[in-house]
Amino acid sequence: MSKHLFANEKVMTQYLGALLSEEEQPVDELQPVAKLLERIHAPMSDSPPVVKAESVKELEKTENQANIKDIVEKNEKQLALDKTPAQRQDDYFDGEFQALFFEVAGLTLAVPLKSLGGIHQLGEVNQLFGKPKWFKGVMLNRDENLNVVDTARWVMPEKFDKKLEESLNYQYLITLGDSQWGLLAEKLVNNITLRKEDVKWRGKTGKRPWLAGVIKDKMCALIDVDNLNQLLEQGLDSREQ
């Protein structure tokens, strides 16, 4: 444990408390959608082809439908990130729920079992160029490519240094929901049954939407898997939301 970032419970408690107490900023409103695609015009000639009014209307209809679909998809993704903590609780937890606890660099994290995709022994990871530093690469598992996330670098990039990197001993890959994203873990702790009142829930939307709350008696960060997946898809780490 002396090699890890958090050497004692006091430091861990202070760090988790800081995650919850930071001043949170409102999520920026969606930017206006880009202008409609320019219409395709026939090339100029001495005898330009006749374009029926119905064809023009059909083209405009198709373009509008494409843009409406794009708007809907963007808003659905944003709404997932904009849900209040109470809504996130209702999505994940109904009465008692179970969570898997695992350790990374001395920090304990928990994933609700109903949001857990799977647990895999860490195998060969193929690196990809042009990716964020926290993206370790791709691991092949039963003909499926799993995206490997350096959990320590992602969760606490502000504290990640060479010493911490050299101390890490990742053993497992924990996949998230139905996605191909997986978090690296050094140690699996256990499964624990929790109640809503066992968690100090994140107060409001804004910073760190990946953090559902802190489990009071365990000094443990509870992960909001849906929001975490959204951030990973956008190429963001926990500091960049």
N, C-alpha and C positions, 0 to 999 in steps of 0.2 A: 504493500500500500504506500510505502514511502516514495515510490517512484511516481505515483499518481499526482494529478494536479490538486485534488482535494485531499489533504492529509488528515483532516479530522472533521467531525460532525459539525462543528461550529462554522467552519468555512463553507461547507456544503449548504448549511441552512441559510447563511447570508447570501450565497449565490442564488439559490432558488427563490428566496424572498425578494431579491433584487429584480428577478425576472417578472414577478407579479406586480411589484410596486412602481415600476418605471412609468413615467408619464406616457400615456398612449395617445397617439395621434389618430384622427378620423381617417378612414380609408378614402383616398381621392376618388372623386366622381369619375365615371367613365368618360374618356375623351370622345368628342363628337366623331361619328362614323365618317369614314372617307367618302368623298363624292362618288356618285354612281359611275360605273364604267362608261367610257366614251363609246358612243354608237359606232358600229362598223359601217363605213361608207364604201360604196362601190367606186372603183377607180374612174377618173374622169375620162370621157371619150366623146367623139362627135355625136354618137347616138347612145346616150346613157340608158341603161336598163330601167325599166319601169318597176318601181318598188310599191307593192300594194300597201295600203294603209293598214290592213290587217297584220301584215308581216312586221311593220314597224311597232304596232301595238304589242304584238307577241314578244318581240325582242325586249321592249321596255318592261313587260310583265316578268319575263325571265330574269332580267337584271335586278328588278325590284325584289323578287322572291329570293335571289341569291344574297342580297344585302340584308333582307329581313332575317334570313336564316343566320347570317353572320352576327347580327345584332343579338338575336336570341341566345346563341351559344355564348357570346361574351357576357351577357347579363346573367346567364345561368351560373357561369364560373364565378362571377363577382358576387352573386347572391350567396354562394356557398361560403365565400370568405367573409361576407358581411353579417352572417348569422350571429345573434347574441349568444353569450355563454349559456343562457337558459335554454335557447333553442338547440345548441350543441348537446347539452345534457339530455334533452328529450330525444334527440336523434340516437344517442349512444346508449343511454342508461335508463333502465326501467326497474326501480327498486334496487336490488342487489345486482352486482355485475362482477365478473372476474377479469383480472388483468395479469399479464405476464410481466414480471420484473426482470430487468437485465442491467448489467453494469458496463459503463464505458468511462475510462479514465477516472475511476473513483466516483463518478456520478451515476446514480440509479435512475433509470427511466422505466416507465410502464406503458404497455400497449393493451387496450381492452381486447379480450380474446375474440369478441365478435367482429373486431376490425383487423384481426391477425390473418395474414395470408398463409404463412408457413414459417418453419424454422429449418435452416439448412446448414450443414457443415460447410465452412468456407473452403472453396476449392480454388482453382486457377482463375485469376482475374486478368482479362485482356484489356489493356489500356487503350483509350481512344484519345486522339488529339483534338484540340480545340474545345475541350470541356472545362467546366469550373474545377478548381483545385480539389473540392470535396467529392468530385465524381471520380471514384477509383477505377472504374471501367465496367466491363460486362462479364458476368459469370454464366457459363452454360450449365443448365440444370434440366435434364430430361427434355432435350430439344427446345428449351425455352431460354432466351437471353434475359438475365436478371440484371438490372442496373444497380451497381454497388455504391453505396454512399458511405463515405468516411464520417461516421456519426460524430466523433469528437470535433473534427474540423467544422462540421456543419452546425452543430448545436452551439459551440462556443468558439467561433473563429477569432474573437478578440483575445482569447487566452491560449490559442494554439501556437506552439513554438517547437523548435527542433527537439528540445528535451522531452516534451510531451509526446511528440511523434515517435521518438525512439523507444519510449516506454510502453507504447500500445502493443497489445498481443491479441489481435482479433481472432476469434475462433468460429463465430457463427454469423449467418446472414438472416435477418428477420424481415420477411416480406410483408408489405402493407396492403391489406385488403385484397382486391382483385387486380391491383396494379402490378407492374414489373419492377417497382422500386423496392429496395431492401436496405435496411440499416445494419451496419456492422456492429457486433457485440463481442465483448471480451468474455463475459461470463453470464450464464443464465442463472437467475436466482431461484424463483419459484412462481407458482400461480397463487394469487390471493383473492378472496372474495371481499368486495368493498361495497359500501353504501354511499349514496350521494353526500351524506353529511361527513364522510371521511375525507372529503376533498375540499380544499380551499380553491374555489373556482376563479378563473380569470375574471376580473371585474367588468370589462367592457371590450368591445372590438377595437382593433387598432394594431399595435405592435404585437409580435409573436403570436399570430393566430394558431401556430402549431402547438401551443401550450394550452391544454384544456384547463389545467390547474395543478396544484401541488398536493399530494397525498400527505395529510398532516402528520401522522404518526411514523411515516416511513422516510421522510425527507426525500421524496421522490417526485419527479416531474411526470405528470400524466399527459400522454401524447394525444392530440386531436388528429387522427389519421387522415381524415378527409382533407383538412386544411393543409397538413404536411404534404400530402400528395400534390395538391395544387401548387404549392411553392416549389417543389422539386420539378414539376413539369415546366415551370416558368424559369428554371435555372437560378433560383434565389436561395441564399442561405438564410439562417435565422436572423441575421443582422440587417438584411437588405429589404425587408418588407416595407 
